[in-house]
Amino acid sequence: MLASLADRVTALIDYLYDLGEMILGAFPNCLTAIRQGARPVFSVYLRQVYFTGLEAFKIILVTALLIGTVVITQIVSIAGAGSETLTGKVIVWIVVRELAPLLTAIIVVARSGTAIAAELSQMKISGEIDCLESLGIPAATYLIMPRIFGVASAVLVLTIYFEVAAVLGGFLVASLGWLVPWEQYAQGVFSVLTIFELAVSLAKSILFGLVIAAICCRKGLNVGKSVTNIPQAATKAVMQSLFLLFLIDGAFSLFFLL
Amino acid sequence: MEQAINFDKVVADELLEEVSFTVPGGCLAAAVTARQEENALQVRLMLGMAKPVSGGITVLGEDPCTASAKALNALRRRVAVVYSGGGLISNLKVWENLVLPLEYYALYPPGEIEERGMRALQRVGYAAGLMELPGHLSLHGRRQVGLARAMLVDPQLIIYDEILTGLSGDERSSIMETVAAFHREMPGRTSLLLTANEESVREMPVEIRIALKRSSMHD
């Protein structure tokens, strides 16, 4: 039993090492692409930002408004009227620190993670990746690197949108439902919203983006030879992404608690 | 004349057993294999995307099995492959597929890439839209674009993987003419047609015919 557990831990460490290598390898590949002209690579990056960022904007906005509303309603129902400052503080603690990066990343996994894994699997099975390699265009530079940075930038920007929408949406509900004035709500928000708080939240979102893209690319490229392996690769990519997101989020929370 | 391709007792996968052949540099050759999968495997072996179990391979003086990643990339840029399905990237439009290698390596300024791209498409007789996705093209259309893309990189060695099967008589003649004209265009250029269908290259004015059928394990 102990040996089996040790094997699993070793496998997890190997897996994390592979992902780290893939993410770190994207940086020199980025320089290579810039040196070589970069136009087609930049176009893949922009497409990724468009599909992951711009197309997810509406769903992020609606989710953020609803989350803001739910959090405010819960706080007011627990703390009662006259808790305006607390309301602002709690929304920062809950939304900015935890929910915004995590929920944005989960939405991106569901929307774009599956798409990346399925697209790369299909390209691999139909021989398109071999065709690229035969043109002297490495998959790591043309397919993986722009996707990794595209998803990371999209998650970062979407997280900012999420935070703004949840904080403002929360205020809208609080002001309409419980006549909370902006000054008191803002006082609560800005008393705890420090640069450090924002930096941690955004660092978390970038890390989530890098990890999601790396996992989904890895799963897509390691697909088997049959078309029936495509949905399996997509499912595994989603499950592994979610698992690692929660693991990283837990590690972040623990680190800042200590 | 130097050897462009040399396979020396190559054993790979379950498809190839002790395959030996040589294609001299500068010639237009056709190799007839036992089945289409063999062609794909041979292309992968020549470009270092698959390793043989045993035997030696030399392509344009480079050993793809032992070459470093950089050397392999340099070799791939000297070799062009026209795949039977065109070898186009499904989520890129025809024009993006066509100019991809030129843009990726920024070989020419954008204006010149456009000019060269249009000229190559005219040369292969491509008549469909530039903004079409490969999935909407006929097999002939996909092969025309694949051929135009290969011509654009001006390769020293060009490998055609089963590009004459599945076409009508006119389409086949047009492709054969383009292949022969492109081969003559640069002295020293080597062209190799891989096919499992001997009939398809019968009318092709090749200088060397290589029969690889007997060497296959499953014959």
Boltz contact constraints between the chains, C-beta under 6 A:
constraints:
  - contact:
      token1: [A, 36]
      token2: [B, 105]
      max_distance: 6.0
  - contact:
      token1: [A, 37]
      token2: [B, 106]
      max_distance: 6.0
  - contact:
      token1: [A, 39]
      token2: [B, 103]
      max_distance: 6.0
  - contact:
      token1: [A, 40]
      token2: [B, 100]
      max_distance: 6.0
  - contact:
      token1: [A, 40]
      token2: [B, 103]
      max_distance: 6.0
  - contact:
      token1: [A, 40]
      token2: [B, 104]
      max_distance: 6.0
  - contact:
      token1: [A, 128]
      token2: [B, 89]
      max_distance: 6.0
  - contact:
      token1: [A, 130]
      token2: [B, 49]
      max_distance: 6.0
  - contact:
      token1: [A, 131]
      token2: [B, 87]
      max_distance: 6.0
  - contact:
      token1: [A, 133]
      token2: [B, 49]
      max_distance: 6.0
  - contact:
      token1: [A, 134]
      token2: [B, 47]
      max_distance: 6.0
  - contact:
      token1: [A, 134]
      token2: [B, 76]
      max_distance: 6.0
  - contact:
      token1: [A, 134]
      token2: [B, 81]
      max_distance: 6.0
  - contact:
      token1: [A, 135]
      token2: [B, 101]
      max_distance: 6.0
  - contact:
      token1: [A, 136]
      token2: [B, 73]
      max_distance: 6.0
  - contact:
      token1: [A, 136]
      token2: [B, 76]
      max_distance: 6.0
  - contact:
      token1: [A, 136]
      token2: [B, 77]
      max_distance: 6.0
  - contact:
      token1: [A, 137]
      token2: [B, 104]
      max_distance: 6.0
